[in-house]
Amino acid sequence: MSSNQVTGIILAGGAGRRMQSQDKAWTGYQGKPLIEHVINVIEPQVDQLIISYSRNEERFSALPYASRSDEKPFFSGPLSGVVSCADLVTTELVLVVPCDMPKLPSNLVSRLRQALNGTDLAIAHDGDRNQHLVFLAKTYTIDSIKIYLNSGQKSVAGWVASQKPSVVDFSAEAACFLNINTDAQLSSR
């Protein structure tokens, strides 16, 4: 593994239940697909980019990034998306973000990396709550996700809590953690 480098995993495998089962990654927001916004912010911050998806393989395969279908079918949760990408990660650190946060901070990786001192996982806090799907971790923590999922659990918050993460205060940039979950949010921002 390369020292101090970061692989970004964008999770694009959700069921989109609150958006009439649309594939959120490809839903238009401010003139481009949500995933394009996330890629534009994350790609400059990482050395490698991987996209985890659960459907529309052709669209994801056409992108110039590694992509992998979720390890467990039928929308088994975001942690299974992380695990599905594990064998593609060649760096010491892994950043995980969802495809439906189009305004993530441009200093996300550097801020989370500073907080890794002495821990294996750092997560963002937006001033109101922890953003469990926005984290930077030492890559070997993916093994603990596999164990967690194999035990029948799939709560992201539960796994994060088990890792005793460092929490990074992004309250000054709370708007960067806008999470698009409904059609109304697409047109209101």
Backbone as CSV, one residue per row, in Angstrom:
resi,resn,N_x,N_y,N_z,CA_x,CA_y,CA_z,C_x,C_y,C_z
1,MET,0.828,-1.189,0.000,0.000,0.000,0.000,0.868,1.246,0.000
2,SER,0.374,2.249,-0.681,1.086,3.516,-0.747,0.890,4.298,0.543
3,SER,1.960,4.827,1.060,1.895,5.564,2.314,1.212,6.915,2.131
4,ASN,0.294,7.197,3.048,-0.349,8.510,3.134,-1.248,8.871,1.963
5,GLN,-1.491,7.985,1.058,-2.390,8.277,-0.045,-3.809,7.873,0.321
6,VAL,-4.773,8.423,-0.430,-6.182,8.239,-0.111,-6.950,7.744,-1.329
7,THR,-7.765,6.733,-1.116,-8.737,6.283,-2.109,-10.092,6.816,-1.687
8,GLY,-10.804,7.392,-2.621,-12.165,7.842,-2.351,-13.160,6.821,-2.855
9,ILE,-14.122,6.469,-2.024,-15.225,5.600,-2.442,-16.501,6.434,-2.388
10,ILE,-17.157,6.545,-3.534,-18.450,7.227,-3.590,-19.528,6.155,-3.591
11,LEU,-20.411,6.229,-2.619,-21.485,5.257,-2.488,-22.687,5.709,-3.310
12,ALA,-23.002,4.937,-4.349,-24.103,5.284,-5.249,-25.052,4.103,-5.404
13,GLY,-25.199,3.314,-4.353,-25.997,2.104,-4.461,-27.335,2.127,-3.769
14,GLY,-27.797,3.282,-3.343,-29.041,3.351,-2.587,-30.275,3.074,-3.430
15,ALA,-31.341,2.742,-2.738,-32.598,2.410,-3.402,-33.377,3.641,-3.837
16,GLY,-33.081,4.813,-3.293,-33.788,6.031,-3.664,-35.272,5.995,-3.316
17,ARG,-35.605,5.368,-2.200,-37.015,5.201,-1.822,-37.772,6.516,-1.703
18,ARG,-37.114,7.548,-1.182,-37.799,8.835,-1.021,-37.837,9.640,-2.310
19,MET,-37.261,9.075,-3.379,-37.275,9.748,-4.684,-37.859,8.816,-5.737
20,GLN,-38.945,8.154,-5.394,-39.646,7.245,-6.307,-38.704,6.219,-6.934
21,SER,-37.766,5.727,-6.155,-36.807,4.690,-6.559,-35.894,5.103,-7.711
22,GLN,-35.704,6.402,-7.887,-34.745,6.860,-8.899,-33.332,6.501,-8.461
23,ASP,-32.455,6.336,-9.418,-31.040,6.179,-9.110,-30.510,7.579,-8.828
24,LYS,-30.339,7.913,-7.549,-29.993,9.284,-7.153,-28.721,9.785,-7.820
25,ALA,-27.776,8.912,-8.044,-26.509,9.351,-8.633,-26.723,10.092,-9.945
26,TRP,-27.705,9.667,-10.712,-27.923,10.229,-12.043,-29.047,11.260,-12.071
27,THR,-29.576,11.605,-10.924,-30.615,12.622,-10.831,-29.988,13.995,-11.017
28,GLY,-30.618,14.819,-11.850,-30.082,16.143,-12.146,-30.212,17.110,-10.982
29,TYR,-29.142,17.870,-10.753,-29.107,18.899,-9.722,-28.246,20.041,-10.263
30,GLN,-28.834,21.207,-10.368,-28.122,22.375,-10.895,-27.410,22.071,-12.212
31,GLY,-28.107,21.391,-13.096,-27.619,21.168,-14.451,-26.745,19.964,-14.692
32,LYS,-26.437,19.194,-13.645,-25.649,17.976,-13.855,-26.052,16.915,-12.841
33,PRO,-25.706,15.662,-13.109,-26.054,14.585,-12.166,-25.403,14.805,-10.801
34,LEU,-26.098,14.395,-9.759,-25.569,14.519,-8.400,-24.155,13.957,-8.289
35,ILE,-23.939,12.787,-8.877,-22.626,12.151,-8.741,-21.520,12.999,-9.368
36,GLU,-21.842,13.743,-10.404,-20.825,14.595,-11.031,-20.372,15.700,-10.073
37,HIS,-21.317,16.265,-9.323,-20.965,17.269,-8.321,-20.000,16.678,-7.286
38,VAL,-20.328,15.471,-6.816,-19.499,14.825,-5.788,-18.116,14.504,-6.347
39,ILE,-18.060,13.968,-7.542,-16.771,13.670,-8.180,-15.927,14.940,-8.292
40,ASN,-16.540,16.034,-8.729,-15.789,17.283,-8.916,-15.161,17.794,-7.622
41,VAL,-15.820,17.549,-6.490,-15.272,17.997,-5.205,-14.256,17.000,-4.649
42,ILE,-14.535,15.716,-4.790,-13.708,14.682,-4.151,-12.467,14.322,-4.961
43,GLU,-12.571,14.244,-6.260,-11.441,13.787,-7.077,-10.144,14.554,-6.812
44,PRO,-10.159,15.889,-6.679,-8.901,16.595,-6.415,-8.300,16.294,-5.031
45,GLN,-9.080,15.693,-4.155,-8.626,15.446,-2.783,-8.088,14.034,-2.573
46,VAL,-8.237,13.165,-3.588,-7.840,11.764,-3.427,-6.891,11.344,-4.545
47,ASP,-6.259,10.197,-4.352,-5.321,9.668,-5.347,-5.982,8.659,-6.273
48,GLN,-7.085,8.101,-5.841,-7.790,7.066,-6.589,-9.270,7.228,-6.257
49,LEU,-10.147,6.962,-7.225,-11.583,7.088,-7.003,-12.279,5.804,-7.445
50,ILE,-13.168,5.327,-6.598,-13.952,4.122,-6.874,-15.417,4.452,-6.617
51,ILE,-16.291,3.936,-7.457,-17.721,4.159,-7.263,-18.395,2.820,-7.010
52,SER,-19.159,2.770,-5.929,-19.940,1.588,-5.583,-21.380,1.841,-6.026
53,TYR,-21.938,0.919,-6.785,-23.293,1.096,-7.318,-24.086,-0.193,-7.149
54,SER,-25.406,-0.113,-7.352,-26.228,-1.318,-7.271,-27.032,-1.561,-8.541
55,ARG,-27.073,-0.582,-9.427,-27.794,-0.725,-10.696,-27.196,0.239,-11.710
56,ASN,-27.652,0.157,-12.951,-27.143,1.007,-14.036,-25.649,0.814,-14.283
57,GLU,-25.241,-0.440,-14.314,-23.822,-0.766,-14.503,-23.223,-0.077,-15.723
58,GLU,-23.979,-0.009,-16.814,-23.452,0.582,-18.048,-23.037,2.035,-17.827
59,ARG,-23.858,2.783,-17.096,-23.555,4.198,-16.869,-22.308,4.367,-16.011
60,PHE,-22.194,3.554,-14.970,-21.024,3.672,-14.096,-19.762,3.162,-14.797
61,SER,-19.888,2.114,-15.570,-18.733,1.569,-16.298,-18.201,2.554,-17.328
62,ALA,-19.053,3.442,-17.819,-18.632,4.427,-18.817,-17.811,5.565,-18.208
63,LEU,-17.849,5.699,-16.890,-17.059,6.740,-16.230,-15.582,6.322,-16.184
64,PRO,-14.664,7.278,-16.122,-13.236,6.944,-16.120,-12.684,6.572,-14.736
65,TYR,-13.502,5.891,-13.935,-13.106,5.493,-12.584,-13.416,4.022,-12.389
66,ALA,-12.708,3.411,-11.473,-13.044,2.034,-11.111,-14.455,2.048,-10.509
67,SER,-15.201,1.009,-10.757,-16.532,0.910,-10.164,-16.805,-0.547,-9.834
68,ARG,-17.677,-0.732,-8.883,-17.959,-2.089,-8.418,-19.407,-2.153,-7.952
69,SER,-20.072,-3.216,-8.328,-21.438,-3.442,-7.865,-21.414,-3.844,-6.396
70,ASP,-22.427,-3.408,-5.650,-22.520,-3.763,-4.235,-22.340,-5.263,-4.047
71,GLU,-21.623,-5.622,-2.991,-21.345,-7.026,-2.717,-22.623,-7.821,-2.459
72,LYS,-23.568,-7.208,-1.763,-24.822,-7.889,-1.470,-25.924,-7.204,-2.265
73,PRO,-26.736,-7.956,-2.983,-27.788,-7.357,-3.801,-28.945,-6.827,-2.947
74,PHE,-29.873,-6.180,-3.623,-31.122,-5.715,-3.009,-30.888,-4.632,-1.968
75,PHE,-29.991,-3.713,-2.244,-29.800,-2.541,-1.402,-29.573,-2.931,0.059
76,SER,-28.512,-3.655,0.301,-28.210,-4.178,1.639,-27.599,-3.144,2.572
77,GLY,-27.500,-1.939,2.135,-26.956,-0.899,2.988,-25.611,-0.409,2.508
78,PRO,-25.260,0.806,2.919,-24.037,1.424,2.426,-22.752,0.723,2.831
79,LEU,-22.742,0.065,3.980,-21.503,-0.624,4.377,-21.155,-1.748,3.409
80,SER,-22.156,-2.396,2.835,-21.855,-3.444,1.854,-21.228,-2.835,0.603
81,GLY,-21.574,-1.582,0.307,-20.934,-0.892,-0.808,-19.459,-0.650,-0.561
82,VAL,-19.118,-0.296,0.671,-17.703,-0.097,1.025,-16.947,-1.422,0.870
83,VAL,-17.513,-2.479,1.405,-16.867,-3.802,1.344,-16.685,-4.250,-0.105
84,SER,-17.658,-3.952,-0.962,-17.565,-4.392,-2.361,-16.355,-3.777,-3.066
85,CYS,-15.894,-2.631,-2.595,-14.764,-1.945,-3.222,-13.414,-2.289,-2.588
86,ALA,-13.426,-3.034,-1.511,-12.216,-3.255,-0.708,-11.025,-3.741,-1.512
87,ASP,-11.233,-4.686,-2.404,-10.083,-5.253,-3.120,-9.509,-4.299,-4.171
88,LEU,-10.181,-3.188,-4.444,-9.668,-2.200,-5.386,-8.836,-1.113,-4.707
89,VAL,-8.911,-1.047,-3.384,-8.210,-0.003,-2.638,-6.734,-0.384,-2.489
90,THR,-5.860,0.520,-2.928,-4.416,0.251,-2.861,-3.682,1.279,-2.003
91,THR,-4.421,2.086,-1.285,-3.832,3.147,-0.481,-4.002,2.853,1.008
92,GLU,-3.310,3.623,1.812,-3.337,3.449,3.262,-4.635,3.966,3.892
93,LEU,-5.230,4.968,3.235,-6.442,5.592,3.763,-7.576,5.506,2.750
94,VAL,-8.803,5.490,3.265,-9.974,5.452,2.405,-10.991,6.489,2.891
95,LEU,-11.448,7.302,1.957,-12.493,8.283,2.212,-13.794,7.708,1.685
96,VAL,-14.858,7.794,2.473,-16.168,7.324,2.034,-17.135,8.494,2.083
97,VAL,-17.856,8.696,0.963,-18.884,9.733,0.880,-20.054,9.203,0.072
98,PRO,-21.264,9.736,0.316,-22.419,9.340,-0.483,-22.505,10.166,-1.767
99,CYS,-23.238,9.672,-2.743,-23.369,10.365,-4.029,-24.373,11.504,-3.977
100,ASP,-25.067,11.670,-2.854,-26.144,12.664,-2.808,-25.820,13.870,-1.934
101,MET,-24.532,14.154,-1.754,-24.081,15.363,-1.051,-23.256,16.195,-2.032
102,PRO,-23.930,16.995,-2.853,-23.231,17.687,-3.943,-22.342,18.851,-3.526
103,LYS,-22.373,19.262,-2.261,-21.617,20.451,-1.847,-20.541,20.147,-0.810
104,LEU,-20.030,18.953,-0.777,-19.022,18.583,0.223,-17.854,19.578,0.219
105,PRO,-17.222,19.782,1.378,-16.133,20.759,1.460,-14.897,20.355,0.657
106,SER,-14.235,21.367,0.103,-13.024,21.098,-0.681,-11.828,20.766,0.206
107,ASN,-11.968,20.948,1.520,-10.893,20.595,2.457,-11.276,19.385,3.318
108,LEU,-12.218,18.601,2.853,-12.730,17.461,3.628,-11.615,16.496,4.024
109,VAL,-10.833,16.043,3.059,-9.801,15.048,3.341,-8.746,15.607,4.289
110,SER,-8.281,16.823,4.037,-7.223,17.365,4.902,-7.703,17.530,6.336
111,ARG,-8.930,17.973,6.518,-9.461,18.148,7.878,-9.643,16.804,8.577
112,LEU,-10.182,15.814,7.859,-10.374,14.496,8.464,-9.029,13.822,8.742
113,ARG,-8.080,14.012,7.839,-6.755,13.388,8.021,-6.082,13.898,9.293
114,GLN,-6.188,15.191,9.577,-5.600,15.761,10.802,-6.161,15.090,12.049
115,ALA,-7.423,14.684,11.983,-8.084,14.079,13.142,-7.758,12.602,13.310
116,LEU,-7.109,11.990,12.331,-6.776,10.558,12.428,-5.646,10.277,13.397
117,ASN,-4.994,11.282,13.874,-3.874,11.101,14.786,-4.302,10.262,15.997
118,GLY,-3.853,9.033,16.057,-4.165,8.155,17.191,-5.451,7.365,17.064
119,THR,-6.207,7.527,15.977,-7.418,6.733,15.780,-7.418,6.149,14.376
120,ASP,-8.355,5.248,14.131,-8.446,4.614,12.812,-9.523,5.222,11.934
121,LEU,-10.368,6.095,12.511,-11.527,6.605,11.782,-11.826,8.032,12.235
122,ALA,-12.085,8.900,11.259,-12.513,10.269,11.556,-13.776,10.544,10.752
123,ILE,-14.791,11.091,11.430,-16.044,11.403,10.747,-16.342,12.890,10.858
124,ALA,-17.163,13.367,9.930,-17.571,14.768,9.927,-18.792,14.958,10.821
125,HIS,-18.850,16.117,11.460,-20.018,16.539,12.246,-20.423,17.898,11.687
126,ASP,-21.695,18.042,11.305,-22.140,19.261,10.628,-22.634,20.361,11.567
127,GLY,-22.446,20.174,12.870,-22.929,21.145,13.840,-24.203,20.684,14.516
128,ASP,-24.952,19.812,13.826,-26.165,19.226,14.407,-25.991,17.747,14.709
129,ARG,-25.322,17.045,13.796,-25.192,15.602,13.980,-23.969,15.068,13.240
130,ASN,-23.577,13.872,13.648,-22.503,13.171,12.947,-22.981,12.789,11.555
131,GLN,-22.102,12.927,10.594,-22.378,12.483,9.229,-21.672,11.140,9.061
132,HIS,-22.366,10.073,9.440,-21.761,8.740,9.493,-21.246,8.231,8.155
133,LEU,-21.783,8.741,7.059,-21.320,8.293,5.743,-20.315,9.248,5.113
134,VAL,-19.733,10.094,5.924,-18.648,10.958,5.465,-17.493,10.719,6.428
135,PHE,-16.607,9.795,6.028,-15.510,9.456,6.931,-14.232,9.127,6.186
136,LEU,-13.140,9.287,6.907,-11.817,8.893,6.441,-11.319,7.846,7.422
137,ALA,-10.844,6.722,6.887,-10.415,5.626,7.755,-9.124,5.014,7.242
138,LYS,-8.420,4.378,8.155,-7.293,3.543,7.736,-7.909,2.342,7.021
139,THR,-7.343,1.996,5.899,-7.961,1.005,5.021,-8.240,-0.325,5.711
140,TYR,-7.397,-0.730,6.650,-7.631,-2.025,7.298,-8.931,-2.065,8.099
141,THR,-9.550,-0.917,8.361,-10.825,-0.941,9.088,-11.935,-1.589,8.258
142,ILE,-11.744,-1.695,6.948,-12.754,-2.363,6.110,-12.960,-3.798,6.588
143,ASP,-11.906,-4.426,7.118,-12.063,-5.784,7.658,-13.084,-5.814,8.789
144,SER,-13.111,-4.756,9.605,-14.085,-4.728,10.702,-15.510,-4.537,10.167
145,ILE,-15.638,-3.885,9.007,-16.965,-3.761,8.384,-17.443,-5.144,7.953
146,LYS,-16.558,-5.929,7.364,-16.926,-7.290,6.931,-17.413,-8.114,8.126
147,ILE,-16.690,-8.044,9.220,-17.068,-8.791,10.428,-18.423,-8.303,10.932
148,TYR,-18.605,-7.008,10.957,-19.849,-6.391,11.426,-21.038,-6.855,10.573
149,LEU,-20.885,-6.804,9.249,-21.965,-7.236,8.352,-22.245,-8.730,8.494
150,ASN,-21.188,-9.519,8.624,-21.371,-10.972,8.762,-22.058,-11.345,10.067
151,SER,-22.053,-10.430,11.041,-22.744,-10.697,12.306,-24.239,-10.372,12.203
152,GLY,-24.662,-9.922,11.016,-26.074,-9.629,10.803,-26.458,-8.176,11.017
153,GLN,-25.491,-7.354,11.356,-25.771,-5.938,11.580,-25.460,-5.156,10.309
154,LYS,-26.149,-4.023,10.127,-25.817,-3.190,8.978,-25.955,-1.689,9.242
155,SER,-26.188,-1.300,10.479,-26.301,0.109,10.834,-24.945,0.804,10.702
156,VAL,-24.903,1.829,9.879,-23.665,2.581,9.716,-23.282,3.242,11.041
157,ALA,-24.265,3.847,11.710,-23.999,4.510,12.997,-23.458,3.513,14.017
158,GLY,-23.979,2.301,14.007,-23.510,1.264,14.932,-22.067,0.889,14.668
159,TRP,-21.723,0.704,13.387,-20.332,0.361,13.061,-19.397,1.519,13.421
160,VAL,-19.793,2.739,13.050,-18.953,3.904,13.348,-18.697,3.998,14.852
161,ALA,-19.746,3.847,15.659,-19.589,3.936,17.120,-18.625,2.873,17.630
162,SER,-18.650,1.690,17.020,-17.768,0.607,17.464,-16.297,0.921,17.203
163,GLN,-16.022,1.856,16.316,-14.643,2.217,15.964,-14.079,3.349,16.822
164,LYS,-14.914,3.937,17.683,-14.484,5.059,18.534,-13.788,6.142,17.699
165,PRO,-14.542,6.761,16.791,-13.935,7.700,15.846,-13.579,9.051,16.461
166,SER,-12.689,9.744,15.788,-12.488,11.163,16.037,-13.614,11.866,15.285
167,VAL,-14.148,12.914,15.872,-15.237,13.663,15.256,-14.714,15.052,14.911
168,VAL,-14.875,15.437,13.648,-14.353,16.717,13.169,-15.510,17.699,13.006
169,ASP,-15.382,18.843,13.640,-16.428,19.856,13.622,-16.400,20.664,12.327
170,PHE,-17.420,20.454,11.505,-17.595,21.217,10.276,-18.793,22.153,10.408
171,SER,-19.144,22.563,11.614,-20.342,23.386,11.809,-20.269,24.696,11.028
172,ALA,-19.087,25.236,10.826,-18.951,26.468,10.044,-19.264,26.232,8.565
173,GLU,-19.225,24.981,8.140,-19.530,24.627,6.747,-20.724,23.687,6.685
174,ALA,-21.682,23.853,7.595,-22.821,22.938,7.691,-23.554,22.767,6.365
175,ALA,-23.660,23.823,5.583,-24.373,23.755,4.303,-23.711,22.794,3.323
176,CYS,-22.444,22.504,3.539,-21.722,21.566,2.666,-22.234,20.133,2.798
177,PHE,-23.004,19.879,3.841,-23.488,18.515,4.079,-24.955,18.358,3.704
178,LEU,-25.427,19.250,2.834,-26.762,19.110,2.271,-26.874,17.722,1.656
179,ASN,-27.884,16.991,2.077,-28.106,15.626,1.596,-29.404,15.633,0.795
180,ILE,-29.327,15.372,-0.505,-30.502,15.401,-1.381,-31.243,14.071,-1.258
181,ASN,-32.428,14.128,-0.674,-33.232,12.919,-0.485,-34.605,12.957,-1.108
182,THR,-35.034,14.137,-1.560,-36.375,14.258,-2.140,-36.329,15.080,-3.418
183,ASP,-37.345,14.897,-4.254,-37.446,15.689,-5.476,-37.541,17.171,-5.156
184,ALA,-38.231,17.525,-4.081,-38.382,18.930,-3.701,-37.027,19.592,-3.453
185,GLN,-36.080,18.872,-2.881,-34.754,19.434,-2.618,-33.998,19.716,-3.904
186,LEU,-34.279,18.968,-4.955,-33.590,19.174,-6.221,-33.901,20.536,-6.814
187,SER,-35.127,20.989,-6.645,-35.523,22.251,-7.255,-35.460,23.438,-6.307
188,SER,-35.322,23.181,-5.006,-35.359,24.287,-4.044,-33.986,24.876,-3.755
189,ARG,-32.916,24.293,-4.203,-31.575,24.791,-3.858,-30.868,25.316,-5.084
